[in-house]
Amino acid sequence: MRNLTLLILFVLLVTGIYRKLTDPLPRFIPGVYIRELNNEKGEEWDIFRMDLVHKEAGIYRITRRTNFCLMQDGILLEQEYKFYNSTGYYNGMTGKMRENETGALIGFDVRNQLLIFGTNQYRKI
């Protein structure tokens, strides 16, 4: 019985180490992510760019560009642009990134090629 318990603990340990070494997220994160929205209120797009700054520390540079244009009576009004620069720390234990300025969590869905920021989903291009 004791040998079986030790064997199970060993398998769990090896599995945990293997998962850490083969975590697909650090390779997936760098890139450009986009979200576009067109509706009766206007047009909007958001672009996230993630660049690896320090691999061992899991630090990324985050650049976010937003464009919003209100629509009134079918006519697009003046466009509003915003530009943000920040850094983020990727935590391999949670699989999330914490944006350092605001503390917001950024999630990733490797299978569907998505970045998840709050309730918004951005597709990787």
Order of alpha helices (4+ residues) and beta strands (2+ residues): alpha-alpha-beta-beta-beta-beta-beta-beta-beta-beta
